[in-house]
Amino acid sequence: MMNYIWGFMLLLGILFSFFNNKTAEFTDGLMTSCTEAVEFIISLAGIMAVWSGLMKIAEESGLIEKVSKATMPLMSYLFPNEKNNQTIAMMIMSFMANIFGAGNSATVFSLKAMELMDEENNHSPYASNAMCMFVALTMSMIQLIPITVIKIRSDLGSVSPESIIVPSILAGLISMLVSVWVCKIFERKPMHE
């Protein structure tokens, strides 16, 4: 569906520029945007590589397993039916990446966790409570240090790129608590058959 929407928007832009004799401006804007997008992605690649490497070291050294054991009471509350240690480890790695502001790096762990939960859910067309809670938490996770946002603000010339830290923590905490509350309310409702 999104492919159709993006295709329609692109086609609409081309037609609009053609009928308003702005094809040169459209072409220049398109090329500039493409160049800026590639530069932006490359600038984030370093942060993602460092974070992915740190997470791999944490996984190999057993740190993730220790964190998993330490957070088991919280994970048991949030995901009461989840018993697979590998799934829990992937969720924790995703949460840790999000907490430290490397949300782009968390994508790999999030996708693996969802894949494992989908298998446990027998590939049902309906998401399980654990899947819904995981998505809600991932999307609203508190960030202690929003690395990506600080990097973007710094690149754009912000005088104080780190000033986003406290508002980010407060907003993340509130959205995370509300997300858990809403998921717990809906968990009480009967599931689709």
N, C-alpha and C positions, 0 to 999 in steps of 0.2 A: 504494500500500500504506500509506504513512504517513497518508494522509487517513482510511483506515479505522481505523487505530490511534488517531489523535487523536479521531476521531468516537466510537469505542468508549469511550475514557477520559472524554470529556465526558458521554456518555450515562450511564456508570457513576456519575460524580459526581452527576449530577442525580437518578438513581434512589436513590443512597445518601442524599442529603440529604432526599429526599421521604419515604423510609421511616423516617428517624430524626428527623422533624419539625425539620429544620435548613434549610429552604428559605430563610429570611431570611438566615441566615449564609452560605449558598451564594451567594445573589444579591449580598450585600455584598462577599464575597470576589472574585466574578467582576468586579464593577464596579471595585473597587479595583485588581485586577490589570490590567485593561484600561487604566486611567488611568496606572498606573505604567509599563506597557509603552510607551505613547505618549510619556511624558516621557523615558524612557530612550532611545528612538529619536531624539527631537529633540535630546537632549543629545549624541548621537554624530554628528549630522548636520554640526555645525560642523567637527569633526575630519576627517570624510570629505571635506567640501567643500574644506578647505585642502589636504589631501593630494592629492586629485584635481587641483586647480589646479596644484600644484607639479609633479606628474607630467606634466601637459599642457605646462607651460613647459619641462620637461626634454626632452620629446619634440620640441617645436617648435624648441628651440634647438640640437638635435643632440647633447645630452648623452647621451641614451640610446644613440645610435649609437656614440659614443666609448666608453661603458661596455661596449657590446656587443663592440666590437673588443678592448678590454682584457681582457675575460673569455672571449674565444673559446677559448683552450686548455682552460679548465675546462668550458665549455659543450660543447666537442667530446668531452671525456671522458664527461660525463654523458649527452649526446645525440649519439652518434656518427653516426647516420643523418639528423640534422636539418640540412637545407641552406637552408630558407626563411628569409631574413633577417627578414621580418615576424613569423614565428612566434617566432623567437629574441628579437626585440625585445619582443614581448608577454610572453614568459616572464621576461625580465629586468625589465620594469616590474612584473610581479607579484612577483618575488623582492624587488625594492627596496622595494615597499610593505610586504611582510611583514617584511623586515629592520628597517625603521624603525617597526614596530609598528602599522601601519595596515592590518591584515589585511582589514577590511571594504572598504577602497578597492581592495585587490588583486583582489577578486572579479571586477570588470569585465575586468581584464586576463587573469585566469586563464580566464574563460569564453571570451574571444576566442582565446586560445592553444589551448585545447582544441578549439574549433570548427575552427581551422586544421589542427590535428593530425588531427582526425577526417576532414577532407577528404583529407589526405595518406594516411590509412589506408583510403581508399575506403569510408568509413562501415561498416567491418567490425563485426560483432557482438562481436569481440574487440579489446580495447585493445592498442595497439602498445606496445613497450618504452618509447618516448619518453613516451607518455601515462601509463604507470604510474609512471615516474620523476618526471614532472612533478607528478603528484598526491601522491606520497610526499614530495617536497621541499616542496611547497606546504603540506602538512599539518604538516610537522615543522620548518619553516624557523626558523632562529635569529632572535631579535628583539633588536636592540641596545637599543631603547627601546620597551617595550610600552606605547604611548600609551593604547590603549583600557583596559588593565588599570589603569594609573596613574589615568586619569580616573575609572573606576568606584570605585577605592579612595578617591580624593579626595572624590568625591561622597558616599560612605558614611561619611566622617569619619575616615579613617585618619590617625594621627599622622604616619606616614612613608610616604606612598603610593609613593615612589620606591624603597623598600627591596626591591621585587620585581625590580629590574633585574639584579643579579648572579645570583640563582638562575634567573631566566628565561633569561639567556644560557647558563649551564651546561646547563640542561635542554634548551634548543633545540639546542645544539651536539651533545650526546650523541644526541638523537633524530634529528637530521639525518644524522649519520655512520652510525648504525645503519640508517636508511632507505635511504641510498645503498648500503650493503653488501648489504642484503637484495635490493634491486632488481638489483644487479649479479650476484648469485648466480642469481636467477631468469631473467635475460637469457640465461644460458648454456643454459637448458633449451629444447628445441624448442617452437616456437609451434604453436598449433592450426591445422589445415588448414581 
